[in-house]
Amino acid sequence: MESQNQEYETPDEIFNPLHKEFHFEVDGCASEKNHKITAYHTKIDDYFSQDLNKTTWVNPEFVRVKKFVKKAYEDSQKFGSTIVMLVLVKSNTNWWRDYMINAKEVRFVNQKVQFVVTSQGLRFPACVVIFAPHTGNTKFSVFQQEKLI
């Protein structure tokens, strides 16, 4: 996905089961056109200046994913909040080692992610990461997308 536009709406088959599970209070990285819930932050609101102290969904810009993941991890630790993100699997990077391995859970998406209102599918593997208070090791599993009729 080599587009100037990094604002792709999360597919319902990914968002819906996560929203049912976590009951998101805020869409942390959205626009007026692609937000998934009523309360949301746009680029103008600046994700990085917000306190992520509520249960938050984040579908970040993949070109700056490290910065988004770092913020989510740090705010989850600081506020004890749950932050769920759709991110690329980049297990060979420092940010993955530093943050993802310390998440509560990482769920690998076992299919190509097809964003809403675009013909482009994600060419790279993706996962859902859950930053939340926990003890013990990070849980790794496969994410089960919802089947839409």
GILIN-V342572 format. One line per field, one symbol per residue. phi: phi as a letter, one per 20 degrees, with the letter a starting at -180 (. if undefined). Layout:
# GILIN-V342572
phi: ???
This chain:
# GILIN-V342572
phi: .ddfedddfffgfefgfffffdlgebefbbcfedfecfebddgffmgfdeeedcfcecdefffcggfffgffffffffdmedcdcdcfecfedfffffdffdffbcdfeecfedfflbeedfedfcbdddeagacnefedbdfeffeee
